[in-house]
Structures are given as structure tokens and as C-alpha cells.
Amino acid sequence: MTRPGYVYLMANRRRGKTYLGVTSNLAQRAYQHRSKLIDGYSKDHDCTLLVWFEAHDDIQNARAREWKLKKWRREWKIALIEEDNPEWRDLFHDIV
């Protein structure tokens, strides 16, 4: 049986620093970033806003997508966010 997965982008502000990740529980992971419970880049750069995510039926597909997106240029990731979320609104409350 496969497990669903999510690829997501956290940001510290509009067009600011971003963090790309993958998880099987988006609400829990976004909460952890918001609360700065995860040490590392997202905590150090205050990436607490969930600005983009993509759902996948299988966590392995989500990981493959994350791998591809990590190779993208910053401008492309910004365009991806702004395609669905031009105001860089925090989507956390939309998913909980």
C-alpha cells in the first residue's frame, strides 16, 4: 500500500528566502516549521510561511518531484509559487 506525499515550499516573506521539502503529513510538517521545531535552514532563515504545496498519491513520487525542483533556478520556484499564490499568502490555515 502506498502512502501519500506532499512537496512544499516555506518562505520567510514575499520573494524572500525559501525552503523546499517533502513530507507525508503536510499539516504537521508546516506546524513544525512555523513553530521552529526543526533545526536547520528553515529555522535559521525564519521560513515559517507555507506558500506552495503539491499533493502526490505516492510519497516516492513526491520525493522524485522534490529532487527535480531542487535543481530548479530560484526564479522558476518563485514563478511556481506566484502561479497559484501571487500574494504569497500563508496557506497553513487552508490545510488545517
ABEGO torsion letter per residue (X at the ends): XBBBBBBBBBBABBGBBBBBBBBABAAAAAAAAAAGABBEAAAAAGBABBABBBBBABAAAAAAAAAAAAABBAAAAAAAAAAABAAGBBAAAAAX
